[in-house]
């Protein structure tokens, strides 16, 4: 008897399989931590691998590139495979990636490890919302997504400062080795908590193209890209702004970033609690609130207390944005959730990459204020496209 045949099925699970949801939330936290740890460990990693900091920084972008590709391919390549098997395989890839990075003797091995992580990031996120839709009833979706993105909030708040601290005490390789037992535990948890999830109708590129031909979905996808592009045009270059405009030293910088990260818990809690049947009015909230906070930073960026409040507001909405848009997707592409998930993840990852590129051009060519102004313009474009949100909903 195969493992999948003896695994619990959906019929055996309670109405809401919260243990499986929590297992996926832990996986999210570990994924985010693994993806962004090099940000706080860049200098010692470069020295240890005899590479430049610029080269080592590409370890972040290479994972993003592979995440885009994997998000578009996973639902077609996986074919008729049980989705539990695919999620377990993605977690095993994360474990292999961490081992390769921790043991890397040169830059090439590091990049291979980071490419594997990118496949895991793209593959996991592309399936995550579709799997959650099968684990909980529809009325519990916002709360389940809030739990899922709670893992993101935890990693965003603590991965970089804790990684930097432990890296200084023990070394950067030990930080990556330290994550491996946590991922191994998560792998076992997946095996025991996730029910069997047989593949449904195969989601190929035709299913993705069919979704893109739906005007409401295409508008929503574009609006979400503008919202995330606006967020990451600003966020990628937040540190230069805080150093140059606010005049933050290392201590104040850490405090402000901690305020931003911990506010994410409020965002996920509020989104899970207050999202109701009407999602349309909430679609413009991320661009409106985060764009407004960015404008506030331009106006009051020299006053550190005002900056702290604005960053807390921005951070809360940043995590709330994921819950809002994924709830929209689950309700308006419920007949093709895997194809929709692939498109959403590819769109988000592309927006993050392009936001960083556009922000960098504005920073190098003009100023940090121009970068933040570019973020505000993208937010305004998102608001104009969303309107009252009704045109982004599936016709009844």
N, C-alpha and C positions, 0 to 999 in steps of 0.2 A: 504494500500500500504506500503510495507516495505521500510526501509531507503535506502537499496541498489537499489531497483527498481526505487526510485525517484532521486537517485544520478546522477550526470552527467556521461555520458559514454565516452569512448574514441572517439567516433564519434563526440561528442559535444565539444571536447577540441581543442585548436589551434594546429598547427603543432608541436610546442614544448610547453609543459605545464610547464613553468618555475616557476610558483607559487608553484606547487606541488614539483618541484625539490628543491626550497628554503625551503619549509616546511620540507623536508627530511634532508636537510643540517643542519637545526636547531636541528633536532632530533639527528643527529650525534654529534653535539657539546655537547648537553646535556648528551648523552650516555657516551662520552669520559670523560666529567667532572665528572659524577656520578661514573664511573668505577675507576678513578685514584685519586679522592679526598682523600681517606684514606692515600695515600702516604704522603701528606703534613699535615695530621691531626692525624697521628698514635699515637703519645705520649698522647695527651689529650683524644683521644678515648679510649685508653687502661686504662687510669686512671679513666675515667668516667664509664667504664664497669667493673672495678675491674678485669681486665685481664692483662696478660703480653703483651708486645709489639710484641713478636713472635706470640702469639695466634691471636692478632688483625691483624697482617700482613696476616694471612691466609684468611682474608676477601677479599683480592685481588685475591688470587689464587683460591678460591672457585668460584668466578664469572667467572674466565677463564675456569675452568673445566666445569661448566654448559653451558658456551658459546659453547664449542666444541660439547657437546652432543646435544644442541638445534640446532646448525647449521646443523647437520646431520639428525635430525628428523623433522624439521619444515615443509619442503616441502611435506613429506609423511603424517604427522599428520594433516596438514592443509587440505589435500585432495582437495575437490572441493570448498572450501571456497573462497569467493572473496578476492583477495589479499589486497584490501583496508581494509577490515575487520581485516585481520591478522595484518597489520601494525598499525592500530588503537589499537588493542589489545596489541601489543608489547609496545606501548607508555603508555597505561594504566598500564601495568606491571611495567614500569619504575617509574611511579607515586606511585604505591603501595610500591615498593621497597624503595623509598626515605622516605615515611611515616614510614615504619617499622624501617629503620635505624635511623631516627631522634628520634623516640619514644622508641627505644630499651632500655629495662630495664636490659638486660643481654646479654651475648655473644651469646647464642643460637638464640635469636630473630635477632640479627645482622646478623648471618650467613644465616638465612632464607631470610632476606631482600636482602642480597648480591647474594644468589642463584637465586632469582627472577630476579635480574638485569642481571645475566649471561644468563638466558633464553632469556631476551629481547635483549641483545647484539648479541647472536648467531642467533636468529631468524630474527632480523632486517637486519643484514649484509648478511645473506644467501639470502635474497630476494632483497636486495637493488639494485644490478646491473641489475637483471632481470626486476625490476620495472622501473628503469631509461630507459632501452632499449625500454619500451613501452610508455614512456612519451615524448621522443624526437626522431627525425629522426637519422639514423645511423651516418650521417656526423657531428652531434652535440654531439655525445657521449663523446668524450674527454673533451669538454667544460663542459658538464653536470656533468661528474665525477669529474672534477676539482672543480666545485661549491660544490658538495657533500663533497669532502674531504677538502674543505675550512673550513667546520665546524670542522673537526678533527684538522686542523692547529690552529684555534682559541682556541679550548679547550686545546690543547697541550701547547700553548704559555702562556695562562693566568690562567687556572683552578688551578694549584698547587700554584703559588704565591698569587693569589687573595684569594684562599681558606685558605691558611696559615695566611694571614693578617686578614681576617674577623674572622677566628677561634680564633685568639688572642684577637680580640676586643670584640666579642660577644659570643664565645663558639662554639664548633664543631657541636652541634646539630642544632644550628641556621643556620649554613652554609647549611646543608642538607634541613632544612625547607625552606630556601631561594630559593632553586631550584624548589620546588614543584609548585609555581604559574607559573613559566616559562614552566614547563612540561605540566601543565594544558592548557596554551595558545597554546602550540604546538599540543596538542591533538585536540583542537577545529579547529586549522588550518588544520590538516590532514583531518578532517571531511568535511571541506568546499573546500579545494584545490585539494585533490586527486580525480581523476575520478574513476568511478567504474572499477575494474580490475578483471573481471571474470577469474577463474582458467582456464588454458588451459589444454593440455594433462597432466595427473597426473604424477608427477616426483617421482618415488619410488626408492628403493634401486637398482632395476634392471637398472634404468637409470644411476645411479652413477657408477655401475659396468661396464656398457657399455662404459661410458666415460673413465674409467680407462684402458679399453682394447684398447683404441686408443693410439698408441705409441707417437704421437706428443703431446697429451694432458697430458699424464703421465709424459713425459719429462718436459713439461712446469710447471706442478704442483710441481714436485720435485725441479726444478730450483728455483721456487718462494719460496719454503720452505727453501732451502739453503740460499737464499737472506735474507729472514726475520730472519732466525736463526742467521745469521751472524750479522745482525743489532742489535738484542736484546741481543746477547751474550755480545756485547760491551755496549749498552745503559743502560742495567740494572745495570751495575757496573761502570757507568761513574762518579758518585759522589766520590767513593773511589779513583779513578784515579786522579781526579782533586784535591782532598785533599792531597793525598800522594805524587803524582809526581809533579803536578803544584804548590802545596802549596797554593791553593786558600782558603781564609777565606770566611766567610758567604757572605759578600758583593760582592766579586769577583765571587764566586760560583753562586750567583743569576744573576749577569750580564752575565756570560757565558751561563747559561741555558736559559736566555731570548734571547740571540743571536741565540741559536740553535732553540728555538721555533718560533721566529718571522721570521726566514729564511724560515720556512715552507710555509708562504704565497707566497714567490717567487717561491717555488717548485710547488705548485698547479697551480699558474698562468701560469708558463712556460709550464708545462705539458699540460694544457688545450689549450694553444695557439699554441704549436709547434708540437704536435703529429699529424702526417698526415696519409696518407694511408699505409705507410710502417712502421709497428710496430717492425719488426724483429731486425733492428739495435739498437733499444732502449732497448731491453730486458736485455742486459748486462750492461747497464748504472748504475743501482742501485748498483750492486755488485762491479763494477769497481770503481765508484766514492766514495762510502761509505767505501769500503775496503781500497782504497787509502788514504782516510781521516784518517782511523784508524791507518794505517801504519805511516802516518804523525804525529799522536799523540804520537806514540811510539818513533819517532825520535826527535820530537821537543816539547815534553810534558812539559818541564820545562819553556818554554817561553810563558807566558800567552797570549800575543798578537797573536802569531802563533796559539795557541790553539783556540782562539776566531774565527779566520778566518776558521780554519779547522772544527770547530763545526757548523759554519754557512753553510758551504758547505755540511756537513753531514745532517744537518737539512732540507735544501732545497731538497736534493735528497730523504730524508726519506718520505716526503709527495708526492713527484713526483713518488716514487716507487709504491704507491697504484694506482695512476691513470694509470701508464704504464701497470701494470699487470692486472688490471681489464679491461682495453681496450683490451688487448690480449685475455682475457677470452670472452669478448662480441663478438669478431670477430671469435673466433675459437671454440666456443661451443654455437653458436647462435641457434642451434636446440634443445638444452637442457639447457637453461640459469639458471633455478632454481637448477637443479642437479649440474651444474658446480659451481654455487654460494655457495651451501652447501659444496662442496668439497674444494673450495678455502678458505672459512672462517675457516673450520675445520683445514685445513693445516696450515693456518697462525697462528691461536690460539695455535695449537700444537707446532709450531716452536717457538713462543714466550715463551711458558712454558719450552720447552727443552733448548732453548738458555739460559734462566735464570738458569736452573739447571746445564748445562755444564759450564757456566761461573762461577757459584758458586763453583763447584768442583775445577776448575783451580785456582780460587782465594784462597780458603782455603788450597788446597794441594800444590800450587806453589807460585804464585804471581799475582798481578794485571796485570803485563806485559804479563804473560802467558794467562790470560783471553783475552786480546786484540789480542794476537797472535792466539788464537783459533778462534776469530772472523774473522781474515784475512784468515785463512785456509778454513773456510766455504765459504768465498767470492770467493776464488780461485776455490773451487770445483764447485760453481755456474757458474763461467765463463767458466770452462772447459766443463760443460754440455751444456751451451747455445751455445757456438761457435759463429757462425754468426747469429744465431737465426732462420735460415731457417727450421731446423728440428723440431721446436716447432710450425710450422704453419700447418693449415689444408690443405691437398692436394687439389689442384685446379681441 
